Structure formats: C-alpha cells, structure tokens
Amino acid sequence: MLHYLHLNPEPFETIKIGEKTIEMRLYDEKRRKIKKGDVIEFQNRLNGEKIKAVVMNLYIFKSFEELYSKVDKAKLGYKKDDKASPNDMEQYYSKSDIEKYGAVGIEIKLLKDVTVANLVDAGICPTCFDRENNCCLYGNNKDKMLYENDKFECFLVGKPRAIGHIVISSKAHYKDMMEIPDDLCEEIFVFAKKTMKAIKKTYGSESVYLCTMCDGLMNHFHIQLIPRYDYEKRGSKNFVKERKDYIEDKEKIRQLRLILQK
Ligand SMILES: [Zn+2]
C-alpha cells in the first residue's frame, strides 16, 4: 500500500540523505493504516520534491515522551548538539489528540536503497514486496511468464539450473507448502504435473524433477521444476545444478504457453 506524507524542507532533506530514519507522527486513524512493508511517498512542502521510502518497522507509544525516551534522537533527525524534546511535537499536534491517539515512530529506508536481505531481516516478504511495487527488486518477468491466474503463476527462472527450469508460485503469501489450503495445493500440483509434461515435450528432457524447500518465515511458497537431460546423470544432484544465464527461446515459450494456457 502506498501512503502520502508531507514534510517541511529540513526533515525532508535529512530523510533524503538517509540521516533521519524514523518519522514521528500522531498515531491516528490515518497512520494506523500504515503497515510494515508499505511504501510512503514523502513530499517536500516547499518545493514539491518527492521521495519514496519503505516502512521497515513501526514503534507504537502512548506518548511522544515515551517515544523520545526509547528512540535514538539521531534517527529522529536531530543533530548531535540539538536538544531533543517531546514538546517539539506540540507544534504539530494538540495535547488532547496526543492523549487520545498516542505516537508512532515509523522506521523507514529509502526505496532506492532497499535490498532483498534488508526486507527479509525486517520480516517483509521480498516476493510480495516486489509484486506490490512494480517488480522493483527482481525486475519485470512478463517475458518469462507462461501462465497466470488469480491464485498462482508459472514462469521460467531468470537464473535457471537447467534450460527449461520453471517455478510455480502462489499469489497470496504462504511461507511454505504446509501453509497452503488443500484446494490450492491440489490445484497447483495438478498444474505442476501438466507443466512437467509440457517441459518434457517442449525441451525433449528425459525427466523433470520437482522440489519445494521453502524455509524461513519470509520465504514465499513456490515449487521448482527442473529438467534432467539425457547427458546428465540421474539423482539428487540435479536439484543443485549450477545456475546459468537465461537465454530466451521465443519459440519454446510460445509452445509452453500454448500447452499451459489450454
Ligand atoms: Zn510473500
């Protein structure tokens, strides 16, 4: 979800250069909609300049006093010699509103600096984040997409372990196979069977291996289909074949789509 916040020029600049990493706000209805992994577009009140940042964490307090006592003042945008006081917030919000709603510290990271590792460390699923933010992490893979519906998608892997290495991934976030509902599990695995046959036919592989080994909270459920060709030995080493560069084969993509979209 995208949120919009306005800023005075000084805090805007300190956010832009990455010094200020926690934005303080009244925790009212509008800010209660902000969730970890959302994107905030900050706009400079003076010149209209905009910058996007990702919400990495939220710190919720009863008051700004509590927030100031627990959060590093440099992260709030104060310089070393500045006197940081919760009363500074009273120029923005009334005492009664502060009492009613409390305060929130929104920890942010500039969108341009966000990496997959940052997101995982913050407890944000990179796959979901990428899909919600125009493929900003992994790039657009529409050219590799073979089949898509509202529940799952099936695409060629960008750095494949074999030519024709395909992934099927759920649209909604499930951390592994144990989490997916039975009907979706059934649908994906029946589709995987169809895809394995399509790989074998299209690429002339001898067999196709299937694995799913999502591990960790921030993994996003997917299954992998890896072809084994006649010049390769049978066995589990096929699951860890060295990744190679993806070479686009438009004719094979056309054939696969024809089979899978039927
Ligand atoms: Zn996810």
py3Dmol code that shows the C-alpha trace and the ligand (Angstrom):
import py3Dmol

protein = """\
ATOM      1  CA  MET A   1       0.000   0.000   0.000  1.00  0.00           C
ATOM      2  CA  LEU A   2       1.205   3.498  -0.825  1.00  0.00           C
ATOM      3  CA  HIS A   3       0.829   6.367   1.664  1.00  0.00           C
ATOM      4  CA  TYR A   4       1.481  10.084   1.245  1.00  0.00           C
ATOM      5  CA  LEU A   5       3.044  12.309   3.893  1.00  0.00           C
ATOM      6  CA  HIS A   6       4.096  15.941   3.666  1.00  0.00           C
ATOM      7  CA  LEU A   7       7.283  17.212   5.249  1.00  0.00           C
ATOM      8  CA  ASN A   8       8.940  20.509   5.973  1.00  0.00           C
ATOM      9  CA  PRO A   9      12.125  21.084   3.955  1.00  0.00           C
ATOM     10  CA  GLU A  10      14.550  20.262   6.781  1.00  0.00           C
ATOM     11  CA  PRO A  11      13.239  16.816   7.740  1.00  0.00           C
ATOM     12  CA  PHE A  12      12.716  16.093   4.051  1.00  0.00           C
ATOM     13  CA  GLU A  13      16.404  16.699   3.353  1.00  0.00           C
ATOM     14  CA  THR A  14      17.576  14.609   6.318  1.00  0.00           C
ATOM     15  CA  ILE A  15      15.416  11.721   5.115  1.00  0.00           C
ATOM     16  CA  LYS A  16      16.705  12.149   1.578  1.00  0.00           C
ATOM     17  CA  ILE A  17      20.324  11.811   2.648  1.00  0.00           C
ATOM     18  CA  GLY A  18      19.487   8.834   4.863  1.00  0.00           C
ATOM     19  CA  GLU A  19      20.194  10.515   8.227  1.00  0.00           C
ATOM     20  CA  LYS A  20      16.682  10.587   9.573  1.00  0.00           C
ATOM     21  CA  THR A  21      15.310   7.049   9.553  1.00  0.00           C
ATOM     22  CA  ILE A  22      12.382   7.397  11.937  1.00  0.00           C
ATOM     23  CA  GLU A  23       9.467   9.683  11.194  1.00  0.00           C
ATOM     24  CA  MET A  24       7.237  10.554  14.146  1.00  0.00           C
ATOM     25  CA  ARG A  25       3.527  11.024  13.801  1.00  0.00           C
ATOM     26  CA  LEU A  26       0.358  11.074  15.805  1.00  0.00           C
ATOM     27  CA  TYR A  27      -0.955   7.502  15.761  1.00  0.00           C
ATOM     28  CA  ASP A  28      -4.373   8.488  14.462  1.00  0.00           C
ATOM     29  CA  GLU A  29      -6.700   6.586  12.114  1.00  0.00           C
ATOM     30  CA  LYS A  30      -4.771   7.633   9.027  1.00  0.00           C
ATOM     31  CA  ARG A  31      -1.418   6.385  10.396  1.00  0.00           C
ATOM     32  CA  ARG A  32      -2.944   3.193  11.782  1.00  0.00           C
ATOM     33  CA  LYS A  33      -3.362   2.133   8.144  1.00  0.00           C
ATOM     34  CA  ILE A  34       0.422   2.155   7.681  1.00  0.00           C
ATOM     35  CA  LYS A  35       1.870  -1.341   7.829  1.00  0.00           C
ATOM     36  CA  LYS A  36       5.347  -2.797   7.676  1.00  0.00           C
ATOM     37  CA  GLY A  37       6.378  -3.259   4.026  1.00  0.00           C
ATOM     38  CA  ASP A  38       4.196  -0.373   2.803  1.00  0.00           C
ATOM     39  CA  VAL A  39       5.716   2.484   0.829  1.00  0.00           C
ATOM     40  CA  ILE A  40       5.453   6.139   1.853  1.00  0.00           C
ATOM     41  CA  GLU A  41       5.844   8.940  -0.630  1.00  0.00           C
ATOM     42  CA  PHE A  42       7.191  11.974   1.217  1.00  0.00           C
ATOM     43  CA  GLN A  43       6.666  15.364  -0.349  1.00  0.00           C
ATOM     44  CA  ASN A  44       8.647  18.483   0.446  1.00  0.00           C
ATOM     45  CA  ARG A  45       6.120  21.182   1.396  1.00  0.00           C
ATOM     46  CA  LEU A  46       8.342  23.918  -0.023  1.00  0.00           C
ATOM     47  CA  ASN A  47       9.289  22.718  -3.490  1.00  0.00           C
ATOM     48  CA  GLY A  48       7.055  19.678  -4.061  1.00  0.00           C
ATOM     49  CA  GLU A  49      10.004  17.284  -4.375  1.00  0.00           C
ATOM     50  CA  LYS A  50       9.043  13.660  -3.715  1.00  0.00           C
ATOM     51  CA  ILE A  51      10.899  10.694  -2.359  1.00  0.00           C
ATOM     52  CA  LYS A  52       9.779   7.132  -1.637  1.00  0.00           C
ATOM     53  CA  ALA A  53      10.697   5.077   1.406  1.00  0.00           C
ATOM     54  CA  VAL A  54       9.740   1.638   2.697  1.00  0.00           C
ATOM     55  CA  VAL A  55       8.249   1.131   6.159  1.00  0.00           C
ATOM     56  CA  MET A  56      10.716  -1.251   7.836  1.00  0.00           C
ATOM     57  CA  ASN A  57       9.192  -1.153  11.315  1.00  0.00           C
ATOM     58  CA  LEU A  58       6.637   0.629  13.477  1.00  0.00           C
ATOM     59  CA  TYR A  59       7.187   1.655  17.099  1.00  0.00           C
ATOM     60  CA  ILE A  60       3.969   2.482  18.903  1.00  0.00           C
ATOM     61  CA  PHE A  61       3.941   4.520  22.109  1.00  0.00           C
ATOM     62  CA  LYS A  62       1.407   6.085  24.437  1.00  0.00           C
ATOM     63  CA  SER A  63       3.071   9.478  24.109  1.00  0.00           C
ATOM     64  CA  PHE A  64       5.907  11.338  22.421  1.00  0.00           C
ATOM     65  CA  GLU A  65       7.674  11.433  25.834  1.00  0.00           C
ATOM     66  CA  GLU A  66       7.856   7.658  25.739  1.00  0.00           C
ATOM     67  CA  LEU A  67       8.951   7.680  22.097  1.00  0.00           C
ATOM     68  CA  TYR A  68      11.729  10.216  22.791  1.00  0.00           C
ATOM     69  CA  SER A  69      12.939   8.195  25.762  1.00  0.00           C
ATOM     70  CA  LYS A  70      13.242   4.959  23.787  1.00  0.00           C
ATOM     71  CA  VAL A  71      14.373   6.031  20.315  1.00  0.00           C
ATOM     72  CA  ASP A  72      17.834   7.249  19.284  1.00  0.00           C
ATOM     73  CA  LYS A  73      17.482  11.007  18.626  1.00  0.00           C
ATOM     74  CA  ALA A  74      19.825  10.874  15.609  1.00  0.00           C
ATOM     75  CA  LYS A  75      17.345   8.509  13.941  1.00  0.00           C
ATOM     76  CA  LEU A  76      14.622  11.091  14.578  1.00  0.00           C
ATOM     77  CA  GLY A  77      16.632  13.647  12.621  1.00  0.00           C
ATOM     78  CA  TYR A  78      18.254  15.598  15.459  1.00  0.00           C
ATOM     79  CA  LYS A  79      21.857  16.722  15.109  1.00  0.00           C
ATOM     80  CA  LYS A  80      24.420  15.833  17.777  1.00  0.00           C
ATOM     81  CA  ASP A  81      24.096  19.161  19.623  1.00  0.00           C
ATOM     82  CA  ASP A  82      20.342  19.572  19.216  1.00  0.00           C
ATOM     83  CA  LYS A  83      18.201  19.384  22.287  1.00  0.00           C
ATOM     84  CA  ALA A  84      15.564  16.769  21.567  1.00  0.00           C
ATOM     85  CA  SER A  85      12.309  17.376  23.364  1.00  0.00           C
ATOM     86  CA  PRO A  86       8.912  15.716  23.024  1.00  0.00           C
ATOM     87  CA  ASN A  87       7.440  19.195  23.364  1.00  0.00           C
ATOM     88  CA  ASP A  88       8.701  19.774  19.818  1.00  0.00           C
ATOM     89  CA  MET A  89       5.744  17.712  18.659  1.00  0.00           C
ATOM     90  CA  GLU A  90       3.207  20.004  20.295  1.00  0.00           C
ATOM     91  CA  GLN A  91       3.654  22.487  17.469  1.00  0.00           C
ATOM     92  CA  TYR A  92       2.067  19.860  15.201  1.00  0.00           C
ATOM     93  CA  TYR A  93      -0.470  18.114  17.415  1.00  0.00           C
ATOM     94  CA  SER A  94      -2.720  19.156  20.279  1.00  0.00           C
ATOM     95  CA  LYS A  95      -2.187  17.667  23.728  1.00  0.00           C
ATOM     96  CA  SER A  96      -5.663  16.158  23.693  1.00  0.00           C
ATOM     97  CA  ASP A  97      -5.030  14.414  20.356  1.00  0.00           C
ATOM     98  CA  ILE A  98      -1.739  13.039  21.648  1.00  0.00           C
ATOM     99  CA  GLU A  99      -3.528  11.707  24.719  1.00  0.00           C
ATOM    100  CA  LYS A 100      -6.257  10.204  22.582  1.00  0.00           C
ATOM    101  CA  TYR A 101      -4.152   8.544  19.874  1.00  0.00           C
ATOM    102  CA  GLY A 102      -0.592   8.152  21.147  1.00  0.00           C
ATOM    103  CA  ALA A 103       2.511   8.357  18.980  1.00  0.00           C
ATOM    104  CA  VAL A 104       4.144   6.234  16.306  1.00  0.00           C
ATOM    105  CA  GLY A 105       7.738   6.076  15.161  1.00  0.00           C
ATOM    106  CA  ILE A 106       7.811   4.929  11.550  1.00  0.00           C
ATOM    107  CA  GLU A 107      11.183   3.423  10.704  1.00  0.00           C
ATOM    108  CA  ILE A 108      11.948   3.857   7.033  1.00  0.00           C
ATOM    109  CA  LYS A 109      14.542   3.011   4.416  1.00  0.00           C
ATOM    110  CA  LEU A 110      14.762   4.797   1.091  1.00  0.00           C
ATOM    111  CA  LEU A 111      13.215   2.650  -1.628  1.00  0.00           C
ATOM    112  CA  LYS A 112      16.310   3.019  -3.806  1.00  0.00           C
ATOM    113  CA  ASP A 113      18.488   1.517  -1.033  1.00  0.00           C
ATOM    114  CA  VAL A 114      16.272  -1.433  -0.136  1.00  0.00           C
ATOM    115  CA  THR A 115      17.660  -4.922  -0.786  1.00  0.00           C
ATOM    116  CA  VAL A 116      16.177  -8.409  -0.513  1.00  0.00           C
ATOM    117  CA  ALA A 117      18.300  -9.022   2.608  1.00  0.00           C
ATOM    118  CA  ASN A 118      17.047  -5.780   4.252  1.00  0.00           C
ATOM    119  CA  LEU A 119      13.458  -6.842   3.716  1.00  0.00           C
ATOM    120  CA  VAL A 120      13.960 -10.385   4.998  1.00  0.00           C
ATOM    121  CA  ASP A 121      15.726  -9.035   8.105  1.00  0.00           C
ATOM    122  CA  ALA A 122      12.788  -6.697   8.708  1.00  0.00           C
ATOM    123  CA  GLY A 123      10.280  -9.535   8.348  1.00  0.00           C
ATOM    124  CA  ILE A 124       8.938  -8.398   4.973  1.00  0.00           C
ATOM    125  CA  CYS A 125       8.458 -10.948   2.186  1.00  0.00           C
ATOM    126  CA  PRO A 126      10.526  -9.794  -0.822  1.00  0.00           C
ATOM    127  CA  THR A 127       8.324 -11.662  -3.313  1.00  0.00           C
ATOM    128  CA  CYS A 128       5.151  -9.939  -2.088  1.00  0.00           C
ATOM    129  CA  PHE A 129       7.003  -6.610  -1.881  1.00  0.00           C
ATOM    130  CA  ASP A 130       8.273  -6.973  -5.436  1.00  0.00           C
ATOM    131  CA  ARG A 131       4.809  -7.757  -6.789  1.00  0.00           C
ATOM    132  CA  GLU A 132       3.233  -4.812  -4.972  1.00  0.00           C
ATOM    133  CA  ASN A 133       5.914  -2.398  -6.161  1.00  0.00           C
ATOM    134  CA  ASN A 134       6.218  -2.867  -9.918  1.00  0.00           C
ATOM    135  CA  CYS A 135       8.860  -5.609  -9.759  1.00  0.00           C
ATOM    136  CA  CYS A 136      11.398  -3.154  -8.290  1.00  0.00           C
ATOM    137  CA  LEU A 137      13.535  -5.945  -6.777  1.00  0.00           C
ATOM    138  CA  TYR A 138      13.589  -8.720  -9.331  1.00  0.00           C
ATOM    139  CA  GLY A 139      12.613  -6.849 -12.496  1.00  0.00           C
ATOM    140  CA  ASN A 140       9.661  -7.434 -14.767  1.00  0.00           C
ATOM    141  CA  ASN A 141       9.354 -11.097 -15.780  1.00  0.00           C
ATOM    142  CA  LYS A 142       6.367 -10.832 -18.094  1.00  0.00           C
ATOM    143  CA  ASP A 143       8.538 -12.142 -20.937  1.00  0.00           C
ATOM    144  CA  LYS A 144       9.106 -15.339 -18.897  1.00  0.00           C
ATOM    145  CA  MET A 145       5.520 -15.715 -17.687  1.00  0.00           C
ATOM    146  CA  LEU A 146       3.897 -18.867 -19.059  1.00  0.00           C
ATOM    147  CA  TYR A 147       0.617 -18.985 -17.188  1.00  0.00           C
ATOM    148  CA  GLU A 148      -1.127 -16.852 -14.589  1.00  0.00           C
ATOM    149  CA  ASN A 149      -4.457 -16.865 -12.806  1.00  0.00           C
ATOM    150  CA  ASP A 150      -5.702 -15.185  -9.617  1.00  0.00           C
ATOM    151  CA  LYS A 151      -4.186 -17.909  -7.389  1.00  0.00           C
ATOM    152  CA  PHE A 152      -0.779 -18.770  -8.825  1.00  0.00           C
ATOM    153  CA  GLU A 153       1.710 -18.021 -11.572  1.00  0.00           C
ATOM    154  CA  CYS A 154       4.109 -20.128 -13.582  1.00  0.00           C
ATOM    155  CA  PHE A 155       7.264 -18.711 -15.166  1.00  0.00           C
ATOM    156  CA  LEU A 156      10.724 -19.529 -16.469  1.00  0.00           C
ATOM    157  CA  VAL A 157      13.505 -18.924 -13.935  1.00  0.00           C
ATOM    158  CA  GLY A 158      15.865 -15.981 -14.535  1.00  0.00           C
ATOM    159  CA  LYS A 159      18.971 -17.897 -13.453  1.00  0.00           C
ATOM    160  CA  PRO A 160      17.994 -21.474 -14.294  1.00  0.00           C
ATOM    161  CA  ARG A 161      19.633 -24.683 -13.057  1.00  0.00           C
ATOM    162  CA  ALA A 162      18.769 -26.223 -16.428  1.00  0.00           C
ATOM    163  CA  ILE A 163      17.241 -24.969 -19.661  1.00  0.00           C
ATOM    164  CA  GLY A 164      13.501 -25.042 -19.047  1.00  0.00           C
ATOM    165  CA  HIS A 165      13.701 -24.622 -15.248  1.00  0.00           C
ATOM    166  CA  ILE A 166      10.261 -23.397 -14.194  1.00  0.00           C
ATOM    167  CA  VAL A 167       8.743 -22.097 -10.971  1.00  0.00           C
ATOM    168  CA  ILE A 168       5.107 -22.148  -9.893  1.00  0.00           C
ATOM    169  CA  SER A 169       4.363 -19.669  -7.129  1.00  0.00           C
ATOM    170  CA  SER A 170       1.203 -18.803  -5.185  1.00  0.00           C
ATOM    171  CA  LYS A 171      -0.128 -15.251  -5.475  1.00  0.00           C
ATOM    172  CA  ALA A 172      -1.040 -14.956  -1.793  1.00  0.00           C
ATOM    173  CA  HIS A 173       1.681 -15.207   0.820  1.00  0.00           C
ATOM    174  CA  TYR A 174       2.228 -18.645   2.318  1.00  0.00           C
ATOM    175  CA  LYS A 175       5.603 -19.360   3.792  1.00  0.00           C
ATOM    176  CA  ASP A 176       5.692 -22.991   2.689  1.00  0.00           C
ATOM    177  CA  MET A 177       3.607 -25.902   1.414  1.00  0.00           C
ATOM    178  CA  MET A 178       2.349 -26.747   4.908  1.00  0.00           C
ATOM    179  CA  GLU A 179       0.523 -23.400   4.993  1.00  0.00           C
ATOM    180  CA  ILE A 180      -1.381 -23.561   1.722  1.00  0.00           C
ATOM    181  CA  PRO A 181      -5.058 -24.552   1.752  1.00  0.00           C
ATOM    182  CA  ASP A 182      -5.762 -28.079   0.432  1.00  0.00           C
ATOM    183  CA  ASP A 183      -7.736 -26.946  -2.607  1.00  0.00           C
ATOM    184  CA  LEU A 184      -4.957 -24.608  -3.728  1.00  0.00           C
ATOM    185  CA  CYS A 185      -2.355 -27.299  -3.040  1.00  0.00           C
ATOM    186  CA  GLU A 186      -4.281 -29.705  -5.224  1.00  0.00           C
ATOM    187  CA  GLU A 187      -4.722 -27.171  -7.998  1.00  0.00           C
ATOM    188  CA  ILE A 188      -1.042 -26.213  -8.052  1.00  0.00           C
ATOM    189  CA  PHE A 189       0.198 -29.803  -8.031  1.00  0.00           C
ATOM    190  CA  VAL A 190      -2.178 -30.910 -10.783  1.00  0.00           C
ATOM    191  CA  PHE A 191      -0.944 -27.894 -12.757  1.00  0.00           C
ATOM    192  CA  ALA A 192       2.660 -28.878 -11.948  1.00  0.00           C
ATOM    193  CA  LYS A 193       2.023 -32.309 -13.466  1.00  0.00           C
ATOM    194  CA  LYS A 194       0.786 -30.653 -16.654  1.00  0.00           C
ATOM    195  CA  THR A 195       3.817 -28.342 -16.658  1.00  0.00           C
ATOM    196  CA  MET A 196       6.261 -31.236 -16.208  1.00  0.00           C
ATOM    197  CA  LYS A 197       4.781 -32.958 -19.237  1.00  0.00           C
ATOM    198  CA  ALA A 198       4.965 -29.682 -21.155  1.00  0.00           C
ATOM    199  CA  ILE A 199       8.655 -29.263 -20.263  1.00  0.00           C
ATOM    200  CA  LYS A 200       9.460 -32.823 -21.332  1.00  0.00           C
ATOM    201  CA  LYS A 201       7.667 -32.388 -24.637  1.00  0.00           C
ATOM    202  CA  THR A 202       8.982 -28.902 -25.417  1.00  0.00           C
ATOM    203  CA  TYR A 203      12.614 -29.330 -24.409  1.00  0.00           C
ATOM    204  CA  GLY A 204      12.980 -33.071 -25.001  1.00  0.00           C
ATOM    205  CA  SER A 205      14.276 -33.679 -21.481  1.00  0.00           C
ATOM    206  CA  GLU A 206      14.397 -37.243 -20.191  1.00  0.00           C
ATOM    207  CA  SER A 207      12.746 -36.368 -16.901  1.00  0.00           C
ATOM    208  CA  VAL A 208      11.626 -33.418 -14.786  1.00  0.00           C
ATOM    209  CA  TYR A 209      12.369 -33.140 -11.063  1.00  0.00           C
ATOM    210  CA  LEU A 210      10.090 -31.380  -8.615  1.00  0.00           C
ATOM    211  CA  CYS A 211      11.076 -29.829  -5.328  1.00  0.00           C
ATOM    212  CA  THR A 212       9.799 -27.317  -2.836  1.00  0.00           C
ATOM    213  CA  MET A 213      12.062 -26.349   0.004  1.00  0.00           C
ATOM    214  CA  CYS A 214      10.785 -23.021   1.249  1.00  0.00           C
ATOM    215  CA  ASP A 215      12.306 -22.438   4.631  1.00  0.00           C
ATOM    216  CA  GLY A 216      12.090 -19.466   6.942  1.00  0.00           C
ATOM    217  CA  LEU A 217       9.281 -17.039   7.663  1.00  0.00           C
ATOM    218  CA  MET A 218       9.976 -14.767   4.743  1.00  0.00           C
ATOM    219  CA  ASN A 219      10.113 -17.387   2.044  1.00  0.00           C
ATOM    220  CA  HIS A 220       7.188 -17.293  -0.351  1.00  0.00           C
ATOM    221  CA  PHE A 221       5.720 -20.658  -1.323  1.00  0.00           C
ATOM    222  CA  HIS A 222       6.872 -21.928  -4.710  1.00  0.00           C
ATOM    223  CA  ILE A 223       7.711 -25.215  -6.347  1.00  0.00           C
ATOM    224  CA  GLN A 224      10.538 -25.790  -8.753  1.00  0.00           C
ATOM    225  CA  LEU A 225      10.508 -27.967 -11.832  1.00  0.00           C
ATOM    226  CA  ILE A 226      13.995 -28.834 -13.046  1.00  0.00           C
ATOM    227  CA  PRO A 227      14.520 -30.841 -16.234  1.00  0.00           C
ATOM    228  CA  ARG A 228      17.134 -33.591 -16.461  1.00  0.00           C
ATOM    229  CA  TYR A 229      18.548 -34.213 -19.923  1.00  0.00           C
ATOM    230  CA  ASP A 230      19.908 -37.494 -21.336  1.00  0.00           C
ATOM    231  CA  TYR A 231      23.525 -36.299 -20.989  1.00  0.00           C
ATOM    232  CA  GLU A 232      23.051 -35.774 -17.236  1.00  0.00           C
ATOM    233  CA  LYS A 233      23.222 -38.454 -14.528  1.00  0.00           C
ATOM    234  CA  ARG A 234      20.065 -39.344 -12.632  1.00  0.00           C
ATOM    235  CA  GLY A 235      19.887 -38.390  -8.973  1.00  0.00           C
ATOM    236  CA  SER A 236      19.529 -35.642  -6.418  1.00  0.00           C
ATOM    237  CA  LYS A 237      22.490 -33.628  -7.756  1.00  0.00           C
ATOM    238  CA  ASN A 238      20.072 -32.357 -10.395  1.00  0.00           C
ATOM    239  CA  PHE A 239      18.433 -30.217  -7.719  1.00  0.00           C
ATOM    240  CA  VAL A 240      21.632 -28.257  -7.212  1.00  0.00           C
ATOM    241  CA  LYS A 241      22.988 -27.985 -10.732  1.00  0.00           C
ATOM    242  CA  GLU A 242      24.919 -24.791 -11.193  1.00  0.00           C
ATOM    243  CA  ARG A 243      22.759 -21.839 -12.180  1.00  0.00           C
ATOM    244  CA  LYS A 244      23.339 -20.494 -15.681  1.00  0.00           C
ATOM    245  CA  ASP A 245      22.385 -17.438 -17.698  1.00  0.00           C
ATOM    246  CA  TYR A 246      18.891 -17.364 -19.077  1.00  0.00           C
ATOM    247  CA  ILE A 247      18.715 -17.484 -22.846  1.00  0.00           C
ATOM    248  CA  GLU A 248      15.382 -16.547 -24.309  1.00  0.00           C
ATOM    249  CA  ASP A 249      13.852 -19.016 -26.751  1.00  0.00           C
ATOM    250  CA  LYS A 250      10.699 -17.385 -28.073  1.00  0.00           C
ATOM    251  CA  GLU A 251       9.516 -20.471 -29.962  1.00  0.00           C
ATOM    252  CA  LYS A 252       9.751 -22.698 -26.866  1.00  0.00           C
ATOM    253  CA  ILE A 253       7.920 -20.050 -24.809  1.00  0.00           C
ATOM    254  CA  ARG A 254       5.192 -19.957 -27.430  1.00  0.00           C
ATOM    255  CA  GLN A 255       4.839 -23.754 -27.308  1.00  0.00           C
ATOM    256  CA  LEU A 256       4.751 -23.863 -23.498  1.00  0.00           C
ATOM    257  CA  ARG A 257       2.139 -21.114 -23.301  1.00  0.00           C
ATOM    258  CA  LEU A 258       0.033 -22.937 -25.870  1.00  0.00           C
ATOM    259  CA  ILE A 259       0.005 -26.094 -23.755  1.00  0.00           C
ATOM    260  CA  LEU A 260      -0.355 -24.429 -20.333  1.00  0.00           C
ATOM    261  CA  GLN A 261      -2.977 -21.872 -21.253  1.00  0.00           C
ATOM    262  CA  LYS A 262      -5.253 -24.519 -22.761  1.00  0.00           C
TER     263      LYS A 262
END
"""
ligand_1 = """\
1
ZN
Zn 5.121 -13.344 0.128
"""
view = py3Dmol.view(width=600, height=400)
view.addModel(protein, "pdb")
view.setStyle({"model": 0}, {"cartoon": {"style": "trace"}})
view.addModel(ligand_1, "xyz")
view.setStyle({"model": 1}, {"stick": {}})
view.zoomTo()
view.show()
